[in-house]
Amino acid sequence: MKVYMYSFFLSLLLLSCCKSEKSPYLILDPKEHVSEFISISEFVDTVMYIPLDTSMLIKGIGRHFLIDDDCMFFDTSEGILKYSRQGTFLQKIGRVGGAPQEYTNYRAIAMDKENERIYVYSLPRKLIVYNFDGEFLNFFSVELPDDGLYPIQMYYRNGLIYFFYRNCLGGETRKSLFWVITDTKGQMKTFSA
């Protein structure tokens, strides 16, 4: 099917280059070229429905979540919650507050599966490290740009933490999306401006 879709778009490209006497525009009827049924297996390998247990009542799941081979971590209004792959609530990771081992309501999370670490970015510029069992390990100050914006996403890869921003300030002198890379202790390595 993917080959057919590729061929279809390639033929459209070639046809758009042809000169037509009838009309200056290429007119396509989508019913002639698109099938009624598209299998989800063409886009994903596995789909799982896991109902989360209701022993821990939460207002909703935030936009940050992490999935390991045998557990799932969700950023919620109650904090970071750990669930089994069957949807059973296991524990809360850290808690919301102002102490060094606590995080604020605004946070981004990243996972180091190999070393079983969860990195939590919290305002103001704090990187908190927990293990998968929820034990507080350390916290660091993070070197991030001082422009009043917060990272919208955060990822861990090969010993580095990638922070991604949406920047609406600075007009045309700043890109609309930029990033910062730090090590796991919050020291800046590189950034885009």
PEJO-V38361 format. One record per residue. N is the residue number from 1. RES is the residue in one letter. D_CENTER is the distance of its C-alpha to the mean C-alpha in Angstrom with 2 decimals. Layout:
n	res	d_center
N	RES	D_CENTER
N	RES	D_CENTER
//
This chain:
n	res	d_center
1	M	28.83
2	K	26.40
3	V	29.56
4	Y	31.17
5	M	28.31
6	Y	28.40
7	S	32.18
8	F	32.06
9	F	30.00
10	L	32.18
11	S	35.28
12	L	34.08
13	L	33.65
14	L	37.13
15	L	38.67
16	S	37.37
17	C	39.43
18	C	42.61
19	K	45.13
20	S	46.17
21	E	49.49
22	K	48.61
23	S	45.57
24	P	43.63
25	Y	40.36
26	L	38.97
27	I	38.84
28	L	36.74
29	D	36.92
30	P	33.51
31	K	35.39
32	E	37.09
33	H	34.02
34	V	31.24
35	S	31.65
36	E	31.42
37	F	29.35
38	I	26.11
39	S	25.14
40	I	21.55
41	S	22.27
42	E	22.20
43	F	18.42
44	V	17.23
45	D	18.94
46	T	18.69
47	V	18.19
48	M	18.73
49	Y	19.56
50	I	19.49
51	P	21.09
52	L	20.31
53	D	23.61
54	T	24.81
55	S	26.40
56	M	23.85
57	L	23.79
58	I	20.68
59	K	20.24
60	G	16.85
61	I	13.40
62	G	10.93
63	R	7.47
64	H	6.26
65	F	7.62
66	L	8.74
67	I	11.40
68	D	14.35
69	D	17.54
70	D	19.35
71	C	17.20
72	M	14.12
73	F	12.79
74	F	11.86
75	D	11.67
76	T	14.69
77	S	17.48
78	E	19.48
79	G	17.19
80	I	15.14
81	L	16.76
82	K	17.31
83	Y	18.44
84	S	20.17
85	R	19.22
86	Q	22.05
87	G	20.56
88	T	22.95
89	F	22.06
90	L	22.67
91	Q	22.11
92	K	20.52
93	I	18.92
94	G	20.62
95	R	21.34
96	V	21.09
97	G	23.82
98	G	25.13
99	A	26.41
100	P	25.14
101	Q	23.47
102	E	21.93
103	Y	18.94
104	T	19.06
105	N	17.64
106	Y	15.02
107	R	12.57
108	A	9.22
109	I	9.02
110	A	8.87
111	M	11.19
112	D	14.21
113	K	15.50
114	E	18.71
115	N	19.89
116	E	18.38
117	R	16.90
118	I	14.29
119	Y	13.67
120	V	13.43
121	Y	13.63
122	S	16.20
123	L	18.50
124	P	20.75
125	R	19.16
126	K	19.18
127	L	17.33
128	I	18.28
129	V	18.41
130	Y	19.07
131	N	19.93
132	F	18.88
133	D	22.11
134	G	21.10
135	E	23.59
136	F	23.10
137	L	23.57
138	N	23.41
139	F	22.07
140	F	22.14
141	S	22.30
142	V	19.65
143	E	20.97
144	L	18.88
145	P	20.45
146	D	22.66
147	D	22.07
148	G	21.08
149	L	17.42
150	Y	14.45
151	P	11.15
152	I	8.46
153	Q	5.63
154	M	6.98
155	Y	7.51
156	Y	10.95
157	R	13.15
158	N	16.98
159	G	17.84
160	L	15.79
161	I	12.91
162	Y	11.04
163	F	10.51
164	F	9.61
165	Y	11.87
166	R	13.34
167	N	17.01
168	C	19.66
169	L	22.45
170	G	25.01
171	G	25.85
172	E	26.22
173	T	26.27
174	R	22.49
175	K	19.76
176	S	17.53
177	L	14.39
178	F	14.79
179	W	13.53
180	V	15.16
181	I	15.54
182	T	17.29
183	D	18.77
184	T	18.19
185	K	20.94
186	G	19.44
187	Q	21.80
188	M	20.63
189	K	20.98
190	T	20.18
191	F	18.63
192	S	18.87
193	A	20.93
//
